[in-house]
Amino acid sequence: MPHLTVPGASLYYEAHGHVSKPALVLIHAGIANLRMWDPQIPALTADHYVIRFDTRGFGQTEAEDAEFSNRADALALLDHLGVARATLVGCSRGGSIAIDLTVEHPDRVAGLVTVGSGPSGFPATELTDVEDARFDEIDRAFEAEDWHRVARLEAALWDFGPLRREEDLDPEFVATAYALNRVNVVHADENPVSLPLEPPAYDRVVDIEVPTLITVGEYDISEVLTQYEYLLSTVPEASGCVFRDAAHLPNVEQPADFERVLLGWLAENGL
């Protein structure tokens, strides 16, 4: 299995398709790992060179307790694979990393797609009472170091959304959502220190010049919905899409709709 050695870590990655095709980099959410993109790989590799990796603290990547930059890790992987520019597709935390990388290294980014993401430095917003209660439950499990419960509660809140019940959702999606976060429990004792972008992206997204697609699931948490509106109104070349009947992982819950929107946008922008 391919790994790239970088200072303080061994990054697990996968590359699909031919290197001569336009490159896509898929960056997973903080409640998942690179396997979250499995549904999209067959469709995307038809016309693209698709790269995905587990960021530090997730999946099959091994990390030391050292300072690092997610942006530098992504660039190291692009350099290793001989990719000069790529379209970045990031979900949640992965989308925030993609935004930061676009702001910091615009010469390496051909296009940007975010899924339920916000820019670094986004001001705290007031959560609903239901969301507050759910986050308090996660905090209690974290304080008790019950990592399996933390992973399950995180998946239930983010992947299903605060307004939907697990029993009302597709059982296969529910099982996949739990599984995507469960594998990250093995990293509970790791403490790599992510170096933030300075200054953060919040006031800098107005300078993004590449084609940008901002997306969100209609049942995502309130803060993410606010971030969606901010990015859509602030990034100059942005278009938007709200995925119906989905929360934080629309590409997993509604893969056909997600692929239709993403592939259409890529074709429209020659990416």
Summary of the structure (lengths in Angstrom):
residues: 271
radius of gyration: 17.4
end to end distance: 28.4
largest distance: 50.2
contacts: 934
relative contact order: 0.17
helix: 45%
strand: 20%
